[in-house]
Structures are given as C-alpha cells and as structure tokens.
Amino acid sequence: MTDPVADLEPLSFADLPGWADAGHTAALAAFARHADAWGESAPKTRALGLDGAALARTARTARAMGPVDAAAARAFFETHFTPLRVRPRDGGPFLTGYFEPELEGSRRPSERFRVPLLARPHDLVDVDDANRPPSLGPGTAFARSTPEGLVPFFDRGEIETGALADRGLELVFLDDPVDAFFVHVQGSVRIRLVEGGVMRLAYAAKAGHPYTSIAKELIARGVATPEAMTADVLRAWLRAHPDEAPALMRRNRSYVFFAEQPDLDPDLGAVAAAKVQLTPGVSLAVDRTLHTFGTPIFLDADLPLGSDGGPTRFRRLMVAQDTGSAILGPARGDVFVGLGPEAGRRAGLVRHEPRAFVVLAPREGEGGR
C-alpha cells in the first residue's frame, strides 16, 4: 500500500469562510449533470477515497430536485456532504486557470489556414496495467499499436513534421501555430468557420508523452521571472521569435488529438474528461488519479478574475469535472474561467495559492433514497 499523498481534515460548514455565498445554485446544476452522464453507473473511486458510487447516487438525487433557489441548493450540499480540508503531505495547494479559445478556422487547407488540428489516429490505443508492456513506463497512458506490439506514439515534433500526413485526420485548419499550441494546452476550442457556422472541438486523446512547460523553459533562460510569466507573456514571446518558437514548442512532446462535439449548449464549455459540459466559474480540473470526478470542491482564494484584472475574493463551490497533464497533486486545481479572449486573458493571470482547498465527501448512507 502506498503512503497517502494528503491528509483529509474533517470540518463543519461553519468553518468555511464565505460558504453562505459560495454559488450553490450553479454548483448544484453542474453537479446534477453528472447523473445523465453516468446513468446507472458511477465514476471510479480515486486515491483520495471519495466514493464514486455514493457520488452517483447523490447526483441522481440532485437531478430529481430540478431547479431550486439558493437556500435549497445550499441545504442540499449541507445535508448530503461532509467538508474535508485537503492538506498535502508535500507542497501546498495551487490554482491556475484555463478557458475555451474562440478562433477562426477552415475545414479546408489554404495559404492562410495551414495548421491542422487532428482527430485521434486509429492506431493510438489506451494503455493501462493490463496491456502495458515492460518497455513502456508506468505513467504511459497511450501508445501506438504495431504488428510487433505496443510502442511509443509519435511525439509533437514527429507529428508536426509529417508522421501522420495523408491519413485524413485533419478536422480543421488554423492560421497560427501559436494559437494551435495553446489549443492543445487548453484542450478545447470554439472555431468560427470561414465556410460559415461554428465548430466545437474537445480533447479526444494524447500521444502519450509527458507534458513539458515551455513557460518554465523561458523562465530558466531568464526571459521572465516566475511571477511575471503569464500565458500572454509566453504567447508574445513565441510570436516575436518565429525562428525559435517551433523548436521551443516541440520541447513539449505531448500532443493532443480532438473530436468534434456538435449540438452543445453555447453558454457552456466543451464536454470534458468527466463527460459533462464545463460551467464557467464552477468546473475545476483536478488530478484524476487522486480525485473522483463529480466531487464538489470549495475554494477560498484571492484570484485576479475581476474586470480590471485585480484580485477578487474567490469563495466558490466548484465541481471536479476535468483534468490535465499539468494538474498533478491533491490540492492542485485548474479553474475553468469561461470562453473567448477575455476569459483567456483572465485565466492566464491565475497562478495563486488558495487559503482553502476543501473536498465535500458524500455522507454515509446519503443519496440512496
């Protein structure tokens, strides 16, 4: 048995500063969506131990309630859950932000639109303990199927130089390789097609290589301090150094494949890892090896999410509905800020330590009625 990565400290709801105005109605609506996504099944219980079956039963109870006012939503969470402060054994809690970009694109390549976003290749397979060969490391989640067995899939550099050419995997073409890189980082995109209409794409799979932060690479070079490095700073540097940018972006060997998602609610984000559409300001990406999807999580932090980019007290009940390669650790969260360029600007500023990172565990015997 491995040692726990965090201690879970029992609290009361009275111990949570700002709990009375934590956005319970929006959180309840987001939580209830899991009932449709899970059906009669349940999410896998992850290492922190929050019971997936109990969460599924409680989500069905939430769905049956229908729309309720703030008082009833708050009472639901206080009745069915117990708050537990997450205290990591190593390091502390940390938050970042992400968003869904909005870009122009074309279904057909042209002189302007030449950077593809690709669908999942047929020979990319999921890897787990049941089929992982000794030659692939324990963290490898995807590999390439060959007649000789599973081997590492192509990385970013190999794919961008033609390893998957002529397979018909191109879903859409963008006009800027820097924009395409950030779509890979964010994991979803809303594209205004020059042919007319809107295309929604979201994460379908990865090539299986570890994520490398190229922002940290620039910090190591002295381009910016850790405090000054934001997504906007990184994007500006890449565009100002077109000769160096491709090699730097390829230092991040991780490569993301996408799937088109039609008929989505335009006010919500893409369908993410937990199989529900993301809710701005409510959905949280977490370490999926530790947190059970659907877990409500209360945050208390000062985040730069005000209209002027200044710090705003962020006391919010969120729901674990997504994950990411860089989201590692028991009190590590990535706040889904929203859609479009303004959400992107604000998301890029979030690099903060919250005062509280509190999971809500379903009570014993609750949710089954």
Helices and strands as residue ranges (DSSP letters): E 6-10, G 13-15, G 19-21, H 24-38, H 52-65, H 70-80, E 81-88, E 94-100, E 102-105, E 115-118, E 124-126, E 142-146, E 149-151, H 156-160, E 170-174, H 177-186, E 188-193, E 198-206, H 214-221, H 231-240, H 245-250, E 256-260, E 283-285, E 296-303, E 312-322, E 332-339, H 341-347, E 351-352, E 356-362
